[in-house]
Amino acid sequence: MKIAKLFIAGLALLTTASLANAGTLDEITKRGELRVAVQTQGPPFSMVDQAGKRTGSSVELAELMAKEMGVKITFQDYDWDGLIPALLSGKADLLVADMTPTLARAMKVAFTKPFMYTGSTVFAKADSKFGTMEACKAKGTKIAVLLGATGEKVAKATFPDAEIKSYKGGGPLLLDAVNNGQADCGVNDVSAVKGQQAAYPAGSFTIMPETLSKEPLAFATRYDEQDLLVWMNLFLDQVALDGRLQTNLDYWVNSDDWKKDH
């Protein structure tokens, strides 16, 4: 009898949990709105262009999600270290950014399958003495990184004798720091660095040919939103199969075409 009661109680809990998880997509549909956390300025994945429009690779993919759901979309702007807290607080349904699904982050949020792969790179001001990896490894070199980003961990391992300077905000802060002489070199995602250097005159920075790491990039939601996570993975499968994902990446990440339009 006790075993039967425990089984029934366990089944009830599972059923309740399933119903709760199944409600996220229903909530979005009833609300008529998908709430998405994005990085304030992180081209080519998220940015406000010259016309004042929120755009970028991840932004356009999120807009496609909302279109497939049949709802409107609302973007919420955060600094890099504010993205996960915004998601966990319930302010946003999901986050889209050039975020690496590390084991530490996965302790807090549920990541989708990767939508692309990239890696961390090193950059320096074009006219400086820090034009090679060896030069950047010199004792006392000031290395700019984003607080909480994968590049911060990679930089500490790669440049043990350097002074690591962590900045709170977005990738453009790192280029500003290097350009203004506050840092000698910077470490960030190579796709982000190539996109963000567009704000400067051509030839302002030297991007090292070496890749410090290979990293997947993924979107994220909360663990209590399993139905939304399943849907997001199906969405990524679909846009990969029909070519929309590759078209997006070819425009925003694999070329400079977007720079003349935004």
ChimeraX commands (.cxc) that place a marker at each C-alpha (Angstrom):
marker #1 position 0.00,0.00,0.00 radius 0.5
marker #1 position 2.78,2.43,0.93 radius 0.5
marker #1 position 4.63,1.61,-2.30 radius 0.5
marker #1 position 1.46,2.21,-4.29 radius 0.5
marker #1 position 0.88,5.56,-2.57 radius 0.5
marker #1 position 4.48,6.62,-3.20 radius 0.5
marker #1 position 4.16,5.63,-6.86 radius 0.5
marker #1 position 0.94,7.61,-7.25 radius 0.5
marker #1 position 2.48,10.62,-5.49 radius 0.5
marker #1 position 5.56,10.44,-7.72 radius 0.5
marker #1 position 3.41,10.14,-10.83 radius 0.5
marker #1 position 1.41,13.17,-9.73 radius 0.5
marker #1 position 4.59,15.20,-9.28 radius 0.5
marker #1 position 5.84,14.18,-12.72 radius 0.5
marker #1 position 2.50,15.07,-14.27 radius 0.5
marker #1 position 2.49,18.45,-12.51 radius 0.5
marker #1 position 6.04,19.15,-13.65 radius 0.5
marker #1 position 5.18,18.17,-17.22 radius 0.5
marker #1 position 2.17,20.45,-17.23 radius 0.5
marker #1 position 4.24,23.31,-15.83 radius 0.5
marker #1 position 6.96,22.81,-18.42 radius 0.5
marker #1 position 4.41,22.52,-21.23 radius 0.5
marker #1 position 2.99,25.90,-20.32 radius 0.5
marker #1 position 5.84,28.13,-21.46 radius 0.5
marker #1 position 4.96,28.13,-25.14 radius 0.5
marker #1 position 1.31,28.58,-24.20 radius 0.5
marker #1 position 2.23,31.61,-22.10 radius 0.5
marker #1 position 4.14,33.15,-24.98 radius 0.5
marker #1 position 1.25,32.51,-27.34 radius 0.5
marker #1 position -1.34,33.94,-24.96 radius 0.5
marker #1 position 0.88,36.94,-24.25 radius 0.5
marker #1 position 1.42,37.41,-27.96 radius 0.5
marker #1 position 5.01,38.38,-27.28 radius 0.5
marker #1 position 8.43,36.74,-27.17 radius 0.5
marker #1 position 10.76,38.51,-24.72 radius 0.5
marker #1 position 14.40,38.21,-25.72 radius 0.5
marker #1 position 17.51,39.32,-23.82 radius 0.5
marker #1 position 20.29,40.62,-26.08 radius 0.5
marker #1 position 23.64,42.30,-25.61 radius 0.5
marker #1 position 23.43,46.08,-25.87 radius 0.5
marker #1 position 26.29,46.44,-28.36 radius 0.5
marker #1 position 27.89,43.22,-29.61 radius 0.5
marker #1 position 28.13,43.31,-33.40 radius 0.5
marker #1 position 27.77,41.36,-35.59 radius 0.5
marker #1 position 25.39,39.43,-33.31 radius 0.5
marker #1 position 23.49,42.29,-31.70 radius 0.5
marker #1 position 23.74,46.04,-32.21 radius 0.5
marker #1 position 21.86,49.25,-32.88 radius 0.5
marker #1 position 22.73,50.37,-36.39 radius 0.5
marker #1 position 23.13,53.89,-37.81 radius 0.5
marker #1 position 19.38,54.13,-38.37 radius 0.5
marker #1 position 18.71,53.35,-34.70 radius 0.5
marker #1 position 17.40,49.84,-35.45 radius 0.5
marker #1 position 18.21,46.81,-33.31 radius 0.5
marker #1 position 19.77,44.23,-35.65 radius 0.5
marker #1 position 22.48,41.59,-35.99 radius 0.5
marker #1 position 22.85,37.87,-36.60 radius 0.5
marker #1 position 21.31,36.69,-33.31 radius 0.5
marker #1 position 18.66,39.41,-33.45 radius 0.5
marker #1 position 17.49,38.30,-36.89 radius 0.5
marker #1 position 17.36,34.66,-35.77 radius 0.5
marker #1 position 15.25,35.69,-32.77 radius 0.5
marker #1 position 12.94,37.61,-35.11 radius 0.5
marker #1 position 12.56,34.45,-37.19 radius 0.5
marker #1 position 11.61,32.56,-34.01 radius 0.5
marker #1 position 8.89,35.07,-33.21 radius 0.5
marker #1 position 7.62,34.93,-36.80 radius 0.5
marker #1 position 7.39,31.13,-36.66 radius 0.5
marker #1 position 5.56,31.40,-33.32 radius 0.5
marker #1 position 3.17,34.00,-34.73 radius 0.5
marker #1 position 3.92,36.55,-31.99 radius 0.5
marker #1 position 5.60,39.94,-31.76 radius 0.5
marker #1 position 9.09,40.28,-30.33 radius 0.5
marker #1 position 10.47,42.56,-27.64 radius 0.5
marker #1 position 14.22,42.94,-27.16 radius 0.5
marker #1 position 15.72,43.70,-23.76 radius 0.5
marker #1 position 19.20,45.26,-23.78 radius 0.5
marker #1 position 21.79,44.16,-21.22 radius 0.5
marker #1 position 25.54,44.28,-20.70 radius 0.5
marker #1 position 27.19,40.90,-21.14 radius 0.5
marker #1 position 27.14,40.01,-17.43 radius 0.5
marker #1 position 23.46,40.96,-17.18 radius 0.5
marker #1 position 22.15,38.48,-19.77 radius 0.5
marker #1 position 21.92,35.36,-17.61 radius 0.5
marker #1 position 20.52,37.19,-14.54 radius 0.5
marker #1 position 17.81,38.71,-16.76 radius 0.5
marker #1 position 16.87,35.26,-18.01 radius 0.5
marker #1 position 16.85,33.69,-14.54 radius 0.5
marker #1 position 14.72,36.51,-13.14 radius 0.5
marker #1 position 11.97,35.75,-15.63 radius 0.5
marker #1 position 12.21,39.13,-17.35 radius 0.5
marker #1 position 13.15,37.38,-20.59 radius 0.5
marker #1 position 11.95,34.10,-22.09 radius 0.5
marker #1 position 15.30,33.37,-23.72 radius 0.5
marker #1 position 18.64,34.99,-24.49 radius 0.5
marker #1 position 20.36,35.17,-27.85 radius 0.5
marker #1 position 24.03,36.14,-27.93 radius 0.5
marker #1 position 27.42,34.86,-29.01 radius 0.5
marker #1 position 27.57,32.85,-25.79 radius 0.5
marker #1 position 29.65,29.73,-25.25 radius 0.5
marker #1 position 27.71,26.98,-23.42 radius 0.5
marker #1 position 30.30,26.30,-20.73 radius 0.5
marker #1 position 29.70,23.76,-17.99 radius 0.5
marker #1 position 29.68,26.54,-15.40 radius 0.5
marker #1 position 26.98,28.51,-17.25 radius 0.5
marker #1 position 25.01,25.31,-17.85 radius 0.5
marker #1 position 24.70,24.97,-14.08 radius 0.5
marker #1 position 22.37,27.98,-14.29 radius 0.5
marker #1 position 20.71,27.99,-17.72 radius 0.5
marker #1 position 19.70,25.45,-20.36 radius 0.5
marker #1 position 21.53,25.85,-23.68 radius 0.5
marker #1 position 20.33,24.90,-27.13 radius 0.5
marker #1 position 22.45,22.91,-29.54 radius 0.5
marker #1 position 25.21,25.07,-31.09 radius 0.5
marker #1 position 24.23,27.27,-34.03 radius 0.5
marker #1 position 27.86,27.89,-35.01 radius 0.5
marker #1 position 31.46,27.44,-33.88 radius 0.5
marker #1 position 34.07,30.11,-33.30 radius 0.5
marker #1 position 37.09,30.75,-31.07 radius 0.5
marker #1 position 38.95,33.37,-29.05 radius 0.5
marker #1 position 41.58,35.51,-30.73 radius 0.5
marker #1 position 44.08,38.21,-29.76 radius 0.5
marker #1 position 44.17,41.70,-31.23 radius 0.5
marker #1 position 46.32,44.79,-30.76 radius 0.5
marker #1 position 46.60,48.32,-32.13 radius 0.5
marker #1 position 48.05,48.17,-35.62 radius 0.5
marker #1 position 50.93,50.57,-34.99 radius 0.5
marker #1 position 51.99,49.10,-31.62 radius 0.5
marker #1 position 54.82,46.75,-30.72 radius 0.5
marker #1 position 52.29,44.05,-29.78 radius 0.5
marker #1 position 51.88,42.63,-33.26 radius 0.5
marker #1 position 52.53,38.99,-32.40 radius 0.5
marker #1 position 51.41,36.47,-29.81 radius 0.5
marker #1 position 54.91,36.36,-28.35 radius 0.5
marker #1 position 54.92,40.13,-27.86 radius 0.5
marker #1 position 51.58,39.92,-26.03 radius 0.5
marker #1 position 52.99,37.23,-23.71 radius 0.5
marker #1 position 55.63,39.59,-22.31 radius 0.5
marker #1 position 55.53,40.11,-18.54 radius 0.5
marker #1 position 53.31,43.02,-17.55 radius 0.5
marker #1 position 51.41,43.23,-20.83 radius 0.5
marker #1 position 47.92,44.61,-20.23 radius 0.5
marker #1 position 45.28,42.30,-21.72 radius 0.5
marker #1 position 41.67,43.53,-22.03 radius 0.5
marker #1 position 38.89,40.95,-21.65 radius 0.5
marker #1 position 35.16,40.94,-20.96 radius 0.5
marker #1 position 34.13,40.22,-17.39 radius 0.5
marker #1 position 32.65,36.72,-17.20 radius 0.5
marker #1 position 33.29,35.90,-20.86 radius 0.5
marker #1 position 35.09,32.79,-22.09 radius 0.5
marker #1 position 37.93,35.01,-23.31 radius 0.5
marker #1 position 38.68,36.03,-19.72 radius 0.5
marker #1 position 39.44,32.43,-18.75 radius 0.5
marker #1 position 41.36,31.77,-21.98 radius 0.5
marker #1 position 43.48,34.92,-21.52 radius 0.5
marker #1 position 44.46,34.00,-17.96 radius 0.5
marker #1 position 45.65,30.59,-19.16 radius 0.5
marker #1 position 47.43,31.87,-22.27 radius 0.5
marker #1 position 49.09,34.94,-20.74 radius 0.5
marker #1 position 50.10,33.94,-17.17 radius 0.5
marker #1 position 52.58,36.83,-16.86 radius 0.5
marker #1 position 50.22,39.49,-18.19 radius 0.5
marker #1 position 48.00,41.92,-16.32 radius 0.5
marker #1 position 44.42,40.87,-17.11 radius 0.5
marker #1 position 42.01,43.82,-17.19 radius 0.5
marker #1 position 38.36,42.74,-17.09 radius 0.5
marker #1 position 35.76,45.15,-18.47 radius 0.5
marker #1 position 32.06,45.12,-17.65 radius 0.5
marker #1 position 29.98,45.66,-20.78 radius 0.5
marker #1 position 30.30,44.63,-24.44 radius 0.5
marker #1 position 33.07,43.79,-26.85 radius 0.5
marker #1 position 33.49,47.34,-28.21 radius 0.5
marker #1 position 34.88,48.33,-24.80 radius 0.5
marker #1 position 37.87,46.08,-25.45 radius 0.5
marker #1 position 38.66,47.71,-28.78 radius 0.5
marker #1 position 38.26,51.12,-27.16 radius 0.5
marker #1 position 40.68,50.13,-24.38 radius 0.5
marker #1 position 43.31,48.92,-26.85 radius 0.5
marker #1 position 42.81,51.88,-29.17 radius 0.5
marker #1 position 43.08,54.38,-26.31 radius 0.5
marker #1 position 46.17,52.77,-24.79 radius 0.5
marker #1 position 44.45,51.52,-21.65 radius 0.5
marker #1 position 45.38,47.98,-22.71 radius 0.5
marker #1 position 48.09,46.60,-24.97 radius 0.5
marker #1 position 46.12,43.66,-26.37 radius 0.5
marker #1 position 42.59,42.29,-26.21 radius 0.5
marker #1 position 41.09,38.78,-26.20 radius 0.5
marker #1 position 37.60,38.09,-27.44 radius 0.5
marker #1 position 35.56,35.94,-29.80 radius 0.5
marker #1 position 37.08,36.28,-33.30 radius 0.5
marker #1 position 33.68,36.81,-34.95 radius 0.5
marker #1 position 32.89,39.63,-32.54 radius 0.5
marker #1 position 36.29,41.29,-32.97 radius 0.5
marker #1 position 36.04,41.25,-36.77 radius 0.5
marker #1 position 32.55,42.70,-36.62 radius 0.5
marker #1 position 33.26,45.35,-34.00 radius 0.5
marker #1 position 36.40,46.71,-35.65 radius 0.5
marker #1 position 34.12,48.06,-38.38 radius 0.5
marker #1 position 33.46,51.07,-36.12 radius 0.5
marker #1 position 37.08,52.15,-36.60 radius 0.5
marker #1 position 39.04,53.23,-39.67 radius 0.5
marker #1 position 40.29,50.30,-41.75 radius 0.5
marker #1 position 43.63,48.97,-40.53 radius 0.5
marker #1 position 43.27,50.23,-36.96 radius 0.5
marker #1 position 43.90,46.81,-35.40 radius 0.5
marker #1 position 46.03,43.75,-35.94 radius 0.5
marker #1 position 44.13,40.51,-35.40 radius 0.5
marker #1 position 46.47,37.61,-34.71 radius 0.5
marker #1 position 46.10,34.57,-37.01 radius 0.5
marker #1 position 46.23,32.16,-34.06 radius 0.5
marker #1 position 42.99,30.88,-32.51 radius 0.5
marker #1 position 43.27,30.35,-28.77 radius 0.5
marker #1 position 40.26,28.05,-28.52 radius 0.5
marker #1 position 37.44,26.41,-30.45 radius 0.5
marker #1 position 34.06,27.17,-28.96 radius 0.5
marker #1 position 30.43,26.46,-29.84 radius 0.5
marker #1 position 27.91,29.29,-29.62 radius 0.5
marker #1 position 24.36,28.65,-28.43 radius 0.5
marker #1 position 21.19,30.36,-27.23 radius 0.5
marker #1 position 19.71,29.73,-23.78 radius 0.5
marker #1 position 16.55,29.52,-21.74 radius 0.5
marker #1 position 15.68,28.37,-18.22 radius 0.5
marker #1 position 15.59,24.74,-17.11 radius 0.5
marker #1 position 11.92,25.10,-16.18 radius 0.5
marker #1 position 11.11,25.91,-19.82 radius 0.5
marker #1 position 11.78,22.50,-21.37 radius 0.5
marker #1 position 9.08,22.85,-24.00 radius 0.5
marker #1 position 10.63,26.12,-25.18 radius 0.5
marker #1 position 14.08,24.51,-25.25 radius 0.5
marker #1 position 12.79,21.64,-27.39 radius 0.5
marker #1 position 11.10,24.14,-29.73 radius 0.5
marker #1 position 14.29,26.23,-30.02 radius 0.5
marker #1 position 16.31,23.17,-30.98 radius 0.5
marker #1 position 13.73,22.19,-33.58 radius 0.5
marker #1 position 13.86,25.76,-34.90 radius 0.5
marker #1 position 17.65,25.58,-35.26 radius 0.5
marker #1 position 17.32,22.23,-37.07 radius 0.5
marker #1 position 14.74,23.69,-39.44 radius 0.5
marker #1 position 16.64,26.86,-40.36 radius 0.5
marker #1 position 19.81,24.79,-40.84 radius 0.5
marker #1 position 17.99,22.44,-43.21 radius 0.5
marker #1 position 16.22,25.11,-45.26 radius 0.5
marker #1 position 19.33,27.32,-45.56 radius 0.5
marker #1 position 18.13,30.32,-43.56 radius 0.5
marker #1 position 20.80,29.81,-40.88 radius 0.5
marker #1 position 23.63,29.66,-43.42 radius 0.5
marker #1 position 22.28,32.73,-45.22 radius 0.5
marker #1 position 22.27,34.58,-41.91 radius 0.5
marker #1 position 25.82,33.54,-40.99 radius 0.5
marker #1 position 27.19,34.23,-44.46 radius 0.5
marker #1 position 25.87,37.79,-44.31 radius 0.5
marker #1 position 26.62,38.68,-40.70 radius 0.5
marker #1 position 29.60,36.53,-39.68 radius 0.5
marker #1 position 31.41,35.15,-42.73 radius 0.5
marker #1 position 31.59,38.43,-44.66 radius 0.5
marker #1 position 31.61,42.20,-44.26 radius 0.5
marker #1 position 28.45,42.72,-46.35 radius 0.5
marker #1 position 26.43,43.96,-43.38 radius 0.5
marker #1 position 28.80,46.87,-42.76 radius 0.5
marker #1 position 27.70,48.80,-45.83 radius 0.5
marker #1 position 24.01,48.29,-44.99 radius 0.5
marker #1 position 24.12,49.18,-41.30 radius 0.5
marker link #1:1,2 radius 0.2
marker link #1:2,3 radius 0.2
marker link #1:3,4 radius 0.2
marker link #1:4,5 radius 0.2
marker link #1:5,6 radius 0.2
marker link #1:6,7 radius 0.2
marker link #1:7,8 radius 0.2
marker link #1:8,9 radius 0.2
marker link #1:9,10 radius 0.2
marker link #1:10,11 radius 0.2
marker link #1:11,12 radius 0.2
marker link #1:12,13 radius 0.2
marker link #1:13,14 radius 0.2
marker link #1:14,15 radius 0.2
marker link #1:15,16 radius 0.2
marker link #1:16,17 radius 0.2
marker link #1:17,18 radius 0.2
marker link #1:18,19 radius 0.2
marker link #1:19,20 radius 0.2
marker link #1:20,21 radius 0.2
marker link #1:21,22 radius 0.2
marker link #1:22,23 radius 0.2
marker link #1:23,24 radius 0.2
marker link #1:24,25 radius 0.2
marker link #1:25,26 radius 0.2
marker link #1:26,27 radius 0.2
marker link #1:27,28 radius 0.2
marker link #1:28,29 radius 0.2
marker link #1:29,30 radius 0.2
marker link #1:30,31 radius 0.2
marker link #1:31,32 radius 0.2
marker link #1:32,33 radius 0.2
marker link #1:33,34 radius 0.2
marker link #1:34,35 radius 0.2
marker link #1:35,36 radius 0.2
marker link #1:36,37 radius 0.2
marker link #1:37,38 radius 0.2
marker link #1:38,39 radius 0.2
marker link #1:39,40 radius 0.2
marker link #1:40,41 radius 0.2
marker link #1:41,42 radius 0.2
marker link #1:42,43 radius 0.2
marker link #1:43,44 radius 0.2
marker link #1:44,45 radius 0.2
marker link #1:45,46 radius 0.2
marker link #1:46,47 radius 0.2
marker link #1:47,48 radius 0.2
marker link #1:48,49 radius 0.2
marker link #1:49,50 radius 0.2
marker link #1:50,51 radius 0.2
marker link #1:51,52 radius 0.2
marker link #1:52,53 radius 0.2
marker link #1:53,54 radius 0.2
marker link #1:54,55 radius 0.2
marker link #1:55,56 radius 0.2
marker link #1:56,57 radius 0.2
marker link #1:57,58 radius 0.2
marker link #1:58,59 radius 0.2
marker link #1:59,60 radius 0.2
marker link #1:60,61 radius 0.2
marker link #1:61,62 radius 0.2
marker link #1:62,63 radius 0.2
marker link #1:63,64 radius 0.2
marker link #1:64,65 radius 0.2
marker link #1:65,66 radius 0.2
marker link #1:66,67 radius 0.2
marker link #1:67,68 radius 0.2
marker link #1:68,69 radius 0.2
marker link #1:69,70 radius 0.2
marker link #1:70,71 radius 0.2
marker link #1:71,72 radius 0.2
marker link #1:72,73 radius 0.2
marker link #1:73,74 radius 0.2
marker link #1:74,75 radius 0.2
marker link #1:75,76 radius 0.2
marker link #1:76,77 radius 0.2
marker link #1:77,78 radius 0.2
marker link #1:78,79 radius 0.2
marker link #1:79,80 radius 0.2
marker link #1:80,81 radius 0.2
marker link #1:81,82 radius 0.2
marker link #1:82,83 radius 0.2
marker link #1:83,84 radius 0.2
marker link #1:84,85 radius 0.2
marker link #1:85,86 radius 0.2
marker link #1:86,87 radius 0.2
marker link #1:87,88 radius 0.2
marker link #1:88,89 radius 0.2
marker link #1:89,90 radius 0.2
marker link #1:90,91 radius 0.2
marker link #1:91,92 radius 0.2
marker link #1:92,93 radius 0.2
marker link #1:93,94 radius 0.2
marker link #1:94,95 radius 0.2
marker link #1:95,96 radius 0.2
marker link #1:96,97 radius 0.2
marker link #1:97,98 radius 0.2
marker link #1:98,99 radius 0.2
marker link #1:99,100 radius 0.2
marker link #1:100,101 radius 0.2
marker link #1:101,102 radius 0.2
marker link #1:102,103 radius 0.2
marker link #1:103,104 radius 0.2
marker link #1:104,105 radius 0.2
marker link #1:105,106 radius 0.2
marker link #1:106,107 radius 0.2
marker link #1:107,108 radius 0.2
marker link #1:108,109 radius 0.2
marker link #1:109,110 radius 0.2
marker link #1:110,111 radius 0.2
marker link #1:111,112 radius 0.2
marker link #1:112,113 radius 0.2
marker link #1:113,114 radius 0.2
marker link #1:114,115 radius 0.2
marker link #1:115,116 radius 0.2
marker link #1:116,117 radius 0.2
marker link #1:117,118 radius 0.2
marker link #1:118,119 radius 0.2
marker link #1:119,120 radius 0.2
marker link #1:120,121 radius 0.2
marker link #1:121,122 radius 0.2
marker link #1:122,123 radius 0.2
marker link #1:123,124 radius 0.2
marker link #1:124,125 radius 0.2
marker link #1:125,126 radius 0.2
marker link #1:126,127 radius 0.2
marker link #1:127,128 radius 0.2
marker link #1:128,129 radius 0.2
marker link #1:129,130 radius 0.2
marker link #1:130,131 radius 0.2
marker link #1:131,132 radius 0.2
marker link #1:132,133 radius 0.2
marker link #1:133,134 radius 0.2
marker link #1:134,135 radius 0.2
marker link #1:135,136 radius 0.2
marker link #1:136,137 radius 0.2
marker link #1:137,138 radius 0.2
marker link #1:138,139 radius 0.2
marker link #1:139,140 radius 0.2
marker link #1:140,141 radius 0.2
marker link #1:141,142 radius 0.2
marker link #1:142,143 radius 0.2
marker link #1:143,144 radius 0.2
marker link #1:144,145 radius 0.2
marker link #1:145,146 radius 0.2
marker link #1:146,147 radius 0.2
marker link #1:147,148 radius 0.2
marker link #1:148,149 radius 0.2
marker link #1:149,150 radius 0.2
marker link #1:150,151 radius 0.2
marker link #1:151,152 radius 0.2
marker link #1:152,153 radius 0.2
marker link #1:153,154 radius 0.2
marker link #1:154,155 radius 0.2
marker link #1:155,156 radius 0.2
marker link #1:156,157 radius 0.2
marker link #1:157,158 radius 0.2
marker link #1:158,159 radius 0.2
marker link #1:159,160 radius 0.2
marker link #1:160,161 radius 0.2
marker link #1:161,162 radius 0.2
marker link #1:162,163 radius 0.2
marker link #1:163,164 radius 0.2
marker link #1:164,165 radius 0.2
marker link #1:165,166 radius 0.2
marker link #1:166,167 radius 0.2
marker link #1:167,168 radius 0.2
marker link #1:168,169 radius 0.2
marker link #1:169,170 radius 0.2
marker link #1:170,171 radius 0.2
marker link #1:171,172 radius 0.2
marker link #1:172,173 radius 0.2
marker link #1:173,174 radius 0.2
marker link #1:174,175 radius 0.2
marker link #1:175,176 radius 0.2
marker link #1:176,177 radius 0.2
marker link #1:177,178 radius 0.2
marker link #1:178,179 radius 0.2
marker link #1:179,180 radius 0.2
marker link #1:180,181 radius 0.2
marker link #1:181,182 radius 0.2
marker link #1:182,183 radius 0.2
marker link #1:183,184 radius 0.2
marker link #1:184,185 radius 0.2
marker link #1:185,186 radius 0.2
marker link #1:186,187 radius 0.2
marker link #1:187,188 radius 0.2
marker link #1:188,189 radius 0.2
marker link #1:189,190 radius 0.2
marker link #1:190,191 radius 0.2
marker link #1:191,192 radius 0.2
marker link #1:192,193 radius 0.2
marker link #1:193,194 radius 0.2
marker link #1:194,195 radius 0.2
marker link #1:195,196 radius 0.2
marker link #1:196,197 radius 0.2
marker link #1:197,198 radius 0.2
marker link #1:198,199 radius 0.2
marker link #1:199,200 radius 0.2
marker link #1:200,201 radius 0.2
marker link #1:201,202 radius 0.2
marker link #1:202,203 radius 0.2
marker link #1:203,204 radius 0.2
marker link #1:204,205 radius 0.2
marker link #1:205,206 radius 0.2
marker link #1:206,207 radius 0.2
marker link #1:207,208 radius 0.2
marker link #1:208,209 radius 0.2
marker link #1:209,210 radius 0.2
marker link #1:210,211 radius 0.2
marker link #1:211,212 radius 0.2
marker link #1:212,213 radius 0.2
marker link #1:213,214 radius 0.2
marker link #1:214,215 radius 0.2
marker link #1:215,216 radius 0.2
marker link #1:216,217 radius 0.2
marker link #1:217,218 radius 0.2
marker link #1:218,219 radius 0.2
marker link #1:219,220 radius 0.2
marker link #1:220,221 radius 0.2
marker link #1:221,222 radius 0.2
marker link #1:222,223 radius 0.2
marker link #1:223,224 radius 0.2
marker link #1:224,225 radius 0.2
marker link #1:225,226 radius 0.2
marker link #1:226,227 radius 0.2
marker link #1:227,228 radius 0.2
marker link #1:228,229 radius 0.2
marker link #1:229,230 radius 0.2
marker link #1:230,231 radius 0.2
marker link #1:231,232 radius 0.2
marker link #1:232,233 radius 0.2
marker link #1:233,234 radius 0.2
marker link #1:234,235 radius 0.2
marker link #1:235,236 radius 0.2
marker link #1:236,237 radius 0.2
marker link #1:237,238 radius 0.2
marker link #1:238,239 radius 0.2
marker link #1:239,240 radius 0.2
marker link #1:240,241 radius 0.2
marker link #1:241,242 radius 0.2
marker link #1:242,243 radius 0.2
marker link #1:243,244 radius 0.2
marker link #1:244,245 radius 0.2
marker link #1:245,246 radius 0.2
marker link #1:246,247 radius 0.2
marker link #1:247,248 radius 0.2
marker link #1:248,249 radius 0.2
marker link #1:249,250 radius 0.2
marker link #1:250,251 radius 0.2
marker link #1:251,252 radius 0.2
marker link #1:252,253 radius 0.2
marker link #1:253,254 radius 0.2
marker link #1:254,255 radius 0.2
marker link #1:255,256 radius 0.2
marker link #1:256,257 radius 0.2
marker link #1:257,258 radius 0.2
marker link #1:258,259 radius 0.2
marker link #1:259,260 radius 0.2
marker link #1:260,261 radius 0.2
marker link #1:261,262 radius 0.2
view
